[in-house]
């Protein structure tokens, strides 16, 4: 008997655990976002404080990464169900190919959403740092690319110290 946890390693070499049950369709179904099974994150307005945005999770890692992993689990579960069925070999192969095709379409769209969401979250963080504490775009980019480490709270505090240190290093 084939199990989903054996099949998942065909698609993803790593997994963090098992996926929850597949959710029902969203109440407000949008044909352009058919690939999403979960509601999207509601960002705070641009004039909200940086700490409020931080508490709201506006700068955290995108949830689409977890959703992609869930999709792989659900695909593996469906394939395991097919492989354990009583159908002929050809029928099993055809059904498995259909499952892979439909999930791959969904996964492609989720990956695109993930990349877009991550870029938006990073840009939102950069803009909030610049708006709240000052500095140029190049300065914020330099800080994010070279010095930022730790949680979002720590990065915000580090940016303040980074700006102070830059001011102290300026020649008169």
C-alpha positions in Angstrom: 0.0 0.0 0.0 1.4 3.4 -1.1 1.3 6.3 1.3 1.3 10.0 0.6 4.4 10.6 2.7 6.3 8.2 0.4 5.0 10.0 -2.8 5.6 13.5 -1.6 9.4 13.0 -1.8 9.0 12.5 -5.6 8.0 16.2 -5.8 9.7 17.9 -2.8 12.9 16.6 -1.1 11.9 18.4 2.1 8.7 18.8 4.0 7.9 20.4 7.4 4.9 18.2 8.2 1.5 17.1 7.0 -1.0 19.4 5.4 -4.4 20.2 7.0 -7.6 19.1 5.3 -8.3 20.7 2.0 -10.5 23.8 2.6 -13.8 24.4 0.9 -14.0 27.0 -1.8 -13.8 30.6 -0.7 -17.2 32.2 -0.2 -16.3 35.0 -2.7 -14.9 33.0 -5.5 -13.0 34.9 -8.2 -12.3 33.3 -11.5 -9.0 35.1 -11.8 -7.8 33.6 -8.6 -9.1 30.1 -8.9 -5.8 28.6 -7.7 -6.1 30.2 -4.2 -7.7 28.1 -1.5 -7.2 30.5 1.4 -8.1 34.2 1.9 -5.3 36.7 1.2 -3.6 38.8 3.9 -5.1 42.3 4.5 -2.3 44.8 4.6 -2.7 48.0 6.7 -2.8 51.3 4.9 0.4 53.0 3.9 -0.1 55.7 6.6 -0.2 53.2 9.4 2.8 53.1 11.8 5.7 50.7 11.1 5.1 48.9 14.4 1.4 48.4 13.7 2.3 47.0 10.3 4.9 44.7 11.9 2.2 43.4 14.4 -0.2 42.9 11.6 2.3 40.7 9.8 2.7 42.9 6.8 6.4 42.3 6.6 6.5 38.6 7.5 7.3 35.7 5.2 4.6 35.1 2.6 2.0 32.4 3.5 2.0 31.3 -0.1 5.1 29.2 0.6 3.1 27.1 3.1 0.2 26.9 0.7 2.5 25.5 -2.0 3.7 22.8 0.4 0.1 22.0 1.2 -0.7 21.6 -2.5 2.1 19.1 -2.8 0.7 17.1 0.1 -2.8 17.1 -1.4 -1.5 16.0 -4.7 0.5 13.2 -3.1 -2.6 12.1 -1.2 -4.7 11.9 -4.4 -1.9 10.1 -6.3 -1.6 7.6 -3.4 -5.4 7.0 -3.5 -5.2 6.3 -7.3 -2.2 4.0 -6.9 -4.0 2.0 -4.2 -7.2 1.7 -6.3 -8.4 -1.4 -8.2 -8.1 0.3 -11.6 -6.0 -1.1 -14.5 -2.4 0.2 -14.9 -3.3 2.4 -17.9 -6.2 4.0 -16.1 -4.1 4.7 -13.1 -1.4 6.3 -15.2 -4.0 8.5 -17.0 -5.6 9.6 -13.8 -2.3 10.3 -12.2 -1.2 12.4 -15.2 -4.4 14.4 -15.0 -3.9 15.0 -11.2 -0.3 16.1 -11.8 -1.4 18.4 -14.6 -4.1 20.2 -12.7 -1.9 20.6 -9.6 1.0 21.8 -11.6 -1.1 24.6 -13.0 -2.2 25.6 -9.6 1.3 25.4 -8.2 2.6 27.6 -11.0 0.1 30.3 -10.2 0.8 30.0 -6.5 4.5 30.4 -7.1 3.9 33.6 -9.1 1.7 34.9 -6.3 4.4 34.0 -3.8 7.1 35.9 -5.7 4.8 38.9 -6.2 3.8 38.9 -2.5 7.4 38.6 -1.3 8.5 41.5 -3.5 5.6 43.6 -2.3 6.3 42.8 1.4 9.9 43.7 1.0 9.2 46.9 -0.8 6.6 47.8 1.9 9.2 47.3 4.6 11.7 49.5 2.7 9.2 52.2 2.2 8.1 52.1 5.8 11.6 52.3 7.1 12.4 55.2 4.8 9.2 57.0 5.7 9.5 56.5 9.4 13.2 56.9 10.1 14.5 58.7 7.0 17.3 57.8 4.6 17.5 57.4 0.8 16.3 54.4 -1.2 20.0 53.5 -1.8 20.7 53.7 1.9 17.7 51.5 2.8 18.7 49.0 0.0 22.3 48.9 1.3 21.0 48.2 4.9 18.6 45.5 3.8 21.1 43.7 1.5 24.1 43.9 3.8 23.2 44.4 7.4 19.7 43.3 8.2 19.4 40.1 10.2 16.9 38.5 12.6 13.2 39.1 13.0 11.3 42.0 11.6 11.3 43.8 15.0 15.1 43.4 15.2 15.6 44.7 11.6 13.6 47.8 12.4 15.8 48.5 15.5 18.9 47.7 13.6 18.0 50.3 11.0 17.7 53.0 13.6 21.2 52.1 14.9 22.5 51.9 11.4 21.3 55.5 10.7 22.8 56.7 13.9 26.1 55.1 13.1 26.1 56.6 9.6 25.5 60.0 11.1 28.4 59.5 13.6 30.8 58.4 10.8 30.1 61.5 8.6 33.1 63.9 8.5 32.5 67.5 9.5 
